[in-house]
Amino acid sequence: MGQWSWVLSRVVRQIWFRAAVISALSIALAVAAALIGPYLPYRFGGEVGQDSVGTILQIMASSMLAVTTFSLTAMVSAYSSATQLATPRATQLMISDPTSQNALSTFLGAFVFSVVGIIGLQTSAYGEEGRIILFGGTVLVVAVVVVTLLRWIAHITAFGRMADVIDRVEDAATKTMTAFAAAPFMGARPPVTIPDDAASLNCETVGYVAHIDIAALGKCATDAGITIHVVALPGTLVHPNRALLRIEGAADDVVQDTLRRAFTVERHRSFDQDPRLGLIALSEIGSRALSPAVNDPGTAIEVLNALHRVLECLPPERPSPEVLAGRASVYVPSHDVATMLVDAFRPIARDGASSVEVMIRLTKTLAALAAQLPQARAPIHGFADGLAHRAARAIDEDGDRMAFSAAHAALWT
C-alpha cells in the first residue's frame, strides 16, 4: 500500500471523519428542502404547519444532544476500561470501532439537522412544499436514529469488556499477520548480504516506523540507479543514530530526502504493517491477567488460544525467493519467527510459571504450532524446553509439577 493510500485509510477510520461526513449530509438535507420546494412541478395535497414541524425538530434537537453526550461518555468509559483491564495498545482499536463511530455520528448528524431545520423555519426559508419535504426528511432521520439506537444499545453491552478487547486485538493481529504471510518481504526482494561500503541513511527524529512505502523506494532506486537495503522494519524504534536503510551507490541530498519520506515515523506503534504489535498486545493482556492483583488464569488461557489462531496465519513453509522477488533494487528483511514467539509467549510464561493450568495450555499451544509450522519447529522446540525448566522451578506443589511434566512429556518426547 502506498503512503497516500495508507494515510487515507487511517483518516477514514478517525471518529471525526464520519461525524463530519454525516453532519454535512444532514445540513445538505435540511438545505435541500428549502431549495427544492419552490421548483417542484406539482403541489402536495396535504399541508404541514410550521409549528408542528418545528416542535418535532426541537424535541429531536434536545434529545439528540443528550444522547450524543451520553454516547460519548460511554465510549470514553469503554476506552478507560480497556486501558485498565487489558492493555493501552488496544485503545486505538477501540477508537476506530465502526459501530460506535456510526452511532455517535448519526446522533450528532440528527442534532445538526434539527438545528438547521429550526433555523430555516424561524427565518421562513421553507414554503409549503419545503415544509412537507422537511417533514419527510425528519421522519427519515427519526427512523435512522431509532435503528442506530437499537444497534448501539446491543453493542454497548459488550463494548470495552475483556472478551471484546481480546477479540478486537486478535482480529487486528490476524489481519496484519495474514498480510505478512502473503508478503513477508513487503513486495520487495529477500535480504542479501549488505556490502561494508554501503552508506547508512539515518532517521532525523525519534519514534517508531509505522509505514514503509516500498513502491516509492523502488521508484527512487530505479531513477537514481542505486540499490536499497531496508534495515528498519515497521515497529522498529529509530533515532538519529539508527539507520533506516543502507544504500549502494551515490545518493545526493534530494534522493536521501525522498528516501526518508518513504518512511512514516510516529510516536506510537501501529497495527497496520507491524505483525509483532498484535502479539505483544495480546501477551500484555495475558500477563496482566496473571498479575497477583488480578489472578485470572482463565483470561490468560483465552489469550493463548487467540495467539494460537493468530500464529496459525503464518505459512507452513518458508516463502520462495523466486515467487516473492519484486523490485530488483530494494531488499527488505522479514520478521523472525523466533522473535514472534518471544513476543507472544515469554510474558505469559514468566508471569504464569506457577500456574499449572496456564503452563499446560501453553505447552499444548506450542506443540500444536510445531505441528502446523514446520519451518518454525526449531525455535518452538527451544522455547518448549525452556518452558519445562521454568515450570520445574516455579511450580511448588508436587502434584501440579507432576501433572505438567506428564502433559509436557506426552507432547514433546
N, C-alpha and C positions, 0 to 999 in steps of 0.2 A: 504494500500500500504506500502510495506517495505521501509526501509530507502534508500537502494541502488537503488531500482526501482524509488523512488521519486527523488533521485539525478540525475539518468539517464534521467528521463523525463524533468527535468529542464535544463540539459545540452543540450538536443536535441533542446530545444526552444531558445537557445542562438544564436545570429546572427553569431558569429564566427564559429559555428559548421557547418552550411550549407555552409558557404563560404569556409571552409576548405575542406569539402567533395567534392563540385563541382570543386574546384581548383585541388584537387587530381585527380579527374576523367578527367579533361582537360589535365593534364600532362600525365596521362596514355594513353589517346587517341593519343596525339602527339607522344609519345614514341613508341606506338604500331605500328604506321605507318612505322617507321624505322625498327622495329624488325621483323614485319610480312612480309614485302615486299620481302625479299630475299628467303623466304621459300614457296612462292606461287607456286603451281604446274603448273601454266599456265601464259602466258604473256597477258597483256591487248593490245587490238588493237590500242587504242589511245595513244597519247603522251601529256604530260603536261610539259611545260617548267618550269625550276626552277625559272625564273624571274617572270612568271605570277603568280605562287602560292605565291611567296614572296611578290609581290605587293599587292595581296589581303590580306595577313596576316598583312602587315604593315598598310594598311588602317584600318583594323579591330582593330589592337592594339591601334592605336592613337584614334579612335572613341570610343572604349570601355573604355579607360582610362578617357575620358571626360565625358561619360555617367555615369560611376561609381561615379566620383566626384560629378556630378550633383545630382545623386540619393541620395548619402549620405548627401549632403547639404539639399535636400528636406526632408529627413527623420528627420534630426536634427531640421529643422524648424517646422515640424509637432509635434515633441516632445515638443518643446518650446511653441508652440501654445496651446497644450493640457494642459500643466502645468499652463499657464497664464489664459486661458479661463475656464478651467474645474477644475481639481484637480491634484496635483502632484502624487497622488496614481494611476492615470491612465497611468503613463509613462511606468511602467513595462509591461502593456498590449500592449502599442504601440510598444515597442521594440520587443516583441515576435510575432508581426504580421507576419504570414507566407508569405503573398503576397509580402510585401516589402523585407523580407529576401530572398525570391526566386529571386526577381528581382536583388537585389544587388549582390547576389551570382552568378547568371547567367552572369551578366556583368563582374564581376571580373574573373569568370572562362573563359570566352571568351578572355579576355585580357591575362590571363596566357597561354591559349592555343596558342594564336598568338605569344607570345614572345618565347615560347618553340619551336614552329614550325619554326620561323625565325632563331633561334639559330641552329636548326638542318639543315636547308638549307644552312646557311653560313658555316657550318662545313662539308658539303657534306655527311651528315649522311643518306640522303634519296637517294635511287636508282630510276630508272624509275618507278618501281611498287610502291615504297614507296611514290613518289610524287603524284601518282594517288590516293593512299589511303589517303594521307594528303589532297588532293583536295576534295575528297568525305567527309572527316571529317570536312573540312572548310565549305562546303555547308551545312552540317547538323547543325553545330554550328550557322551559319548565320540564318538558319530557326528558331532555338530555340530562338535566340536573338530577332528576329522580333516578334515572338509570345509573348515573355515575355515583350517586349517593349510596345506592344499594350495593354496588360493587365495592365502594370504599369501606362500607360497614363490614362486608365479608373479608376484605383484605386487611383491615386494621387489627382484626382479632389475632392475627399471626405475625403481623409486621414487626420486625425487630426482636422477635423471640429467638431463642438459641437455635432451634431447628431451622428457622427461616434464614438466619445468618449463615449457618453451615451450608445450607442448600445454595445460597447465593454465591458464597465463596467457591464452592465446588463447581458450580456452573461456569463461573468466570475462569477458574483454573482449567476446567475441561476444555473450554473454548480455546484458550491460549495454548494448552498442551496439544490439542488437535492440530492447530495451525503450525506449531513447532514440529510435530511429527510429519506433517506434509512437506515442510520446507525447513529442515534442520539448519541449513546454511542461508536461509532467508533469500533464496533465489540467486545467490552468488556461488562461487566455486568453493570447494572444501579447502581448508587451510593447508599451506605448504610451509616449508622452512623459510623463515624470513632472513634475507641477507643481512650481514652485520652492518653494511654501509647504508641500509635503508634509513631514511630520515624519519624522525618522530614528529607527529603533529599533535600537540597537547591542547587540552581544553583551556579556555580562558576564564571559566567560572567553576564554582564548586557545586556539585549536585549529582543527581542520578541520570544516566542515559535513559530517556523514556521512549525514544523512537529513532530509527535509522532509516533514511531514505536511500535504499540500495540503488534505485533507478538513477537518482541524482549523482551518486558516487560513480556509477558505471558511465554515465554521460560525460562527467568531468574527466574521468580517467581516459576515455577514448579521445576527447577533444585535446587534452594536454599530453597525450602519449605517455602516461605513467601507469604504474601498477600499484594497487592499493591493497594493504593488508589491514583489515579491521581487527583491533585488539580489545576494544571496549564494547561488550555486548549490552543490550538493554538490561537495566538493573544494576549496572556497574557504577560505583561511586567514582567520579572523576574530579580532578582538580588541576591547577596549572602545572603540576609536576607529574601528571598522569597522562599517558598518551591515549589519544582516541584511535589513531591508526598509524601505520608505518607506510612510507612512500618510497617506491623505487623510481628514480628519475628526478628530473628537475621540476620543481613546482614553485612558481613565484607567489607573491603575496595575494594576488587576486585568486589564484587557484586554491590556495590554502584557506582563504575566507569562504570560498564556495564549498569546500570540503567540510569545514566546520558547520556551515549552515545545514548540511545534510543530517547533522546530529541535533536532536532536540534534548536539551538538558534541563531538568526541572528539580525542584526541591524535594519532591517526594516520588517514590516509585509508582509505576503504573502497571496495571494488569495487561495492557494491550499486547505488548511484544515480549513480556517478561514471564516465561513459564515458571520460574522459580518463586515468584512472589505469591502465587496461589498456594503453592506447597507450604511456604513459610507462614502464610496467614492461617491455613488450616492447622498447622502444627502449633501455632501460638494459641489457638482456641483449645486444642487438646491439652497443652501444657498448663494453661490457666485453670482448666477443669480439674487438673491433678494437684493443684496447689493445696496446702493444708487448710486454707480459708474456705475453699470450695469443696474439695474432696468428692468429685463426681466422676468416678471411673466410667460410668455409662456414657457420658458425653465424649470422653476420650476414645472409647470403642467406636462410637459413631463417627468420630473424626478419622479413625484408622480405616473404617470402611470407605469413607469419602476419598481418602488418599489412595486407597487401592483402586477405586474407579478412575481417578484422575491419571494415575501412572499406567493404567491399562491402555491409555491412548497412545503410548509410545509404540513404535513399530517393533515387531519381534526380532528383526534383523537390522544390521547397520545399513544405512542408505547407500545406494550405489553412486559413486562419484560421477560415472558417465551419465546417469539419469539426472542428477541434480546439478551438473555443471551448467552454470548460467553465464554471466558476464565474465569473459576470459580474463579481464584485468582487475577484478575485485575478488578478494579471498576473505571469507568470513569463517571464524571458528564456530563450533557448536557447543551447546551446554553439555557438560559431562554428567552422565547418569549417576556416577558415584556421588557427585556434589548434590544432585537432586535427592538422593537417598538420605544424605545427611540433613539437608534442609527439612525433609518431610518427617523423619523418624527420630533423629537424635534428641530433640527436646522432650518428646514423649517417652523415649527410652530412659532418659535421665530422670525426669520427674515422676515417672510411673514405675521405676525399677522395683519398688517394694510391693506393688500391686500385682498379684499373680494373675488376676483376670486380664489386666491390660497387657502384661508380658506374654501371656499365651496367645491373645489375639494378635499381638504384634508379630510373634514368630510365625503364626499361621499366615498373616498377610505377606510376610517376606517369602515364605515358601510358595505361596500362590504366584507372586510376582516372578520368582525364579523360574517357575514352570512356564509362565507366559512370555517372559523376555529372555530368551537365550543369550542375547548379546550382553545382558547385564548380570549374568549369573555369578561371575567372579566377585564384583563388588557386593552383591546381595549376600553371597555366602560369607564374605568377610564381615559384613555388618551383623549377620545372624550369629556368627561365632562370638563377636564382641558382646552381643545381647545376652548370650548364655553366661558369659563371665560376669557381666554386670548383675544379672539376676541372682547368680550364686552368691554374690557378695551382699546384695541388698535385701533379699527375702530372708527374714529371720526364722519364721516358723518352718519346722522340718517338713510337715505335710505339704505345705504350699510349695516349698522348694522342690520336693519330690514330684509334685504334680506338674510343675513347669518342666522339670528335667525329662519326665516321661513324654510330655507333649512335644518338646523340642527334639528328643531323640527319635520319636516316631516320624517326624517330618524331615529331618536332616541327615540321619545316618542310614 
